[in-house]
Each structure stands twice: as C-alpha cells, then as structure tokens.
Amino acid sequence: MEKFVEQTLLYDFYGELLTERQRQVYENVLLEDYSLSEVAGELGISRQGVHDMIRRCNKTLEGYEEKLHLVEKFLEIRKNVKIIEKLAEKEGNDEIMKISEAILEEL
C-alpha cells in the first residue's frame, strides 16, 4: 500500500488518540501538505522538532494498528464486499448490490 494512503488510513482510525498538538502538526504536514518549515514557523518550534513529531506520530499510529488491527480489518471487509458486489452484478441480483453498496458507504 502506498505510504501516504497508509498514513491517512492510520490517522483516520487512530488520530483522535493523538494529542491536540500532535494532530495539528500531523494534519498540517500530511493532510494539508505544509512544509516542515511552514509548520515550524507557525508553531514557534524548530523544523527538526516538527520532523521528530511526525516520526513519533507515525510510530504511535503504527503501534495502535499493531495492537488493534482496525485498518487491516477495514481493508479486508472492503475487499470482500467488493467481491460480493461483483458476484451479485454477474448474477444480476440488485438487492445484494444495494446491500453491498450500503456496506461500502458505511465503511
């Protein structure tokens, strides 16, 4: 999986477990695409401090995933629902198609 996609999925699932400051820095750098220097200047910390915080956040989020496996389970469910959707499409079963679409929307 592409690193950026992996990081955003981890953040989506576990971001609320980070501190407010960690979330602010992580969102600015990863999601808003600010440079480390821009974030450092905005927060009054060093560029290295921002870099270190991003690394710690990544490590923390990966640690949560190692323990809880929520992203892994999410990806597996999504894959299985897409398989069901394809099978239902082949069979022309609209009811199953609607149910699988609803499940994918809920995920």
Secondary structure, 3 states (H helix, E strand, C coil): CCHHHHHHHHHHHHHHHCCHHHHHHHHHHHHCCCCHHHHHHHHCCCHHHHHHHHHHHHHHHHHHHHHHCHHHHHHHHHHHHHHHHHHHHHHCCHHHHHHHHHHHHHC
